[in-house]
Amino acid sequence: MILMQLGIFKDYWGDFSENAWSVHVHYLTGTIWYFYLIIQPYFVTHGQINKHRTNGIIGMFLAGGVCLTALSMMNRDMVNAQRALESPDSFGPFQPWFFYGVAAVEIVMITAFGYAVIKSIILRKEMENHAWWLISTVFIIMMPALSRGIQNTYVAMYQNDWPHIDIMLPIYFSQMLTLGILLLGAWKYHKIQHPGTYLAIGVNLFIFLIEPLGRSETLQLFLQSVIR
């Protein structure tokens, strides 16, 4: 949660009043989701089962909010892609393909997040499985916040080289960081071979394909027709 908040801090709070309503709702639901994943294990391991179950129902409502608000924000990627095409000087290294690539991987992240939540509901009576499926959602949706923060820092460090900046390098770094934390946690809790771990690894590896996916004209046309 700390990494997520640090990553999104400047991008969200820096232009707080200019953010769209969907951005605010998505930020709040995502933050509360992380908070629930912290307090829920406490309740269940300290004999407060009823409180855990009640909050679990509310948590599933929040999970739906995370998914739906993420979907509602995807039009912003299309708008940014169009603006980057019309005003390339303003966007510098952030060419249209970047925003199409981000939209493509976000679809996969949202789908995987929803699948992990549903699996946790199905396996709610198996505590270890239930818990790890929910924990896997942390790593499935970490990229947008963490990568944005690292990318902003990287761009600021090499501001003098604008627009000749490799915008993908900080994303690759953030993905390696996410995978490292995921594998460390999975190793600590003996969940390396858990399906939730495999799913989270797969999603984070898929994110490495942002550039080739974003440059695909077929994918660009598909995203334009579906999201717009």
N, C-alpha and C positions, 0 to 999 in steps of 0.2 A: 504493500500500500504506500509505503514511503517512496519507493522508486517511481510508482505511478504518479504520485502527487508532485514530486520534484520534476518529473518529465513534463507534465502538463502545466505547471505553475505559470510560467511566463506567457505561454501561448493562450491560456484561458484567462488568467487574471490581468494580463497585460492590456487586453482590449475588451475587458469584461462587458462594458455597456454596449459594445458594437456586435456582440455575439447574438446569433439568432436564438429564438426561444428553444428550438430543438437542441441546440448546443448546451444550453443551461440544464435542460431536463436530463440529457444524456450524461452530463458530468455528474449531476446529483445522484442519479440512479446508479451509475457506475461506482461512485464513491461509497454510497450506502451499501452496495453489494459487497464491496471489499470489507467494510465494517462488519457486516453480518457474518462473513466468513471467519472473522476474528472472534466474535462473541459467541457464536453458536457452539463451537467445540467446548468453550468454557461452561456453558449451561449444561451440556450433556455429560460432562465429566465431573460436575459438581452437584449432581443429583437433582437438577432443575429441569426434569424431563418435560413437564407440561409447558414450561416457558420456551424450551427448545422447539417443541412441536408447533406452538402458536407462532413463534417467530419464523419457523420454517415455512408455514403457509404464506406469511407476509413476504418472505424471501423469494418464493416462487413468483409472486406478483411482481417483485422488483426485477427478477430475471427477465420476465416478459418485457418490462419497461426498458431494460438495457438493450434487448434485441430490437424492439420496435423503434426506439429513438435512434439507434445506430443506423437502421434502414432509412429513417427519415432524413438523416444527414447526408446520405450518399449523393443527393442532387447537388450538394455543394462541391463535390469532386468534379461533376460535369461542368458546373459553372466556372470553376477555377481552370479547368482544361480549356474552355472556350476563351476565357480572359487571357490565358497564357498564349493562346494562338493569336489573339488580336493585339496584344501588347507584350510582345516577347521581351522588350527592354526592361519592363517593370518586373518580370518574373525571373529574368536571368537564367540560371541553370535549371530552374523548375519549368521544364517544357511540358506540353500537353500530355505526353506519354506517361509522365510521372503520376499525374492525377488519375489517369485511366488505370494504371497499374495498382495504385492504392485502392481504388474502388473494387477492382477484381479480387484482391486478397481480402478486403473487408467482407465481401460476400461469403467467402470461405470461413473467415473467422466467426461471423455471426451464425452461420449454419452449424459450425462445430460447437460453439458456445451453447446453442439451443439443444443440440444432441446430448452434450455432457450433462446439462441440467435435467433433461428428460430421463437419462440413465440413472441419475441420482435419485429421482423420484421413484422409478421402477424398483431400484435396489435400496429403498429407504430402510428396510428391515435388516440389511446387512451393513452394519456400521462402518466397517473398513472401506467397503466398496462405495457406499453412499458418500462418505467423507472425501475419498480421493477423487471421485468424479467431480465433486464441487470444487476441490482444490485445483484441479486441472483447468478450470475455467479462468483462474487467475492468469495462467501462462498463455492461454489461448487468446486473450484479449489485451495483453500487456503492450503489444507493439505500438498502437497509435500514440499512446501517451509517452512511453519511454523513448521510442525512436524520435518523436518530435522534439523532445527536450534535448537529446544528444545531438540531433541534427541542427537545431538552433544554435547550440553551443559551438558546434563545428563550423557553421557558417560564420558566426561572429569572430571566431579565431582566425579565419582566412578571408575576412571581409575585403582586404586589400587586393585579393585575387579575383574578386567578383567581375564577371560572371563565370569565370573558369574555375568552378569548384565542383568536386565530385560529390554530389548530393547522396549517392547511394552508399558510400563508404561508412558514414555514421549509422545507417540503417543496418548494414551487415554487422557492424560492431554491436549494436543493440540486440540483434538477434542472437549473436553468440553469447552475449551476457544473459539473455533470457533462457537460452538452452542450458547454460551452465548452472544457473540457479535451479531450474527445473530438475536437472539430473542430480544435483546435490540433494535436493529435497526428496526426490524419489529414492535415491540410495539410502538416505537416512531412515526413511520410513518403509524400506523394503518394498517399493512400488515401481521398480525399474521396469518390470514386465507387465505392469497393469495396463489394460486397454486405454485408460484415461491418459497415461503417460505417453503411449504411442500416438494418440490423437494430438496431444499438445505438441509433441515433437514434429509430427507431420505438418501441422499448421505453421509452425515457426520455420520449418524448412521450405515450405511453399512460399513464404514471404520473400525468400531470396529471388523469386522469379518476377518481382515487381517490374523490372525493366523490360525483359522479353515479352511479358504479358501486355504491358502498357504500350509497347511499340507495335503490337499486332493490330492491323487495320480491321480485321474481322471482329476482334474483341471490342475495339472502339465503337464500331457500328452497333454491335449487340448492346453494349452498355448505354449508348445514346438512345436506342429505341426502347429499352426496358426501363431505364431510370427516368428519363425525361417524360 
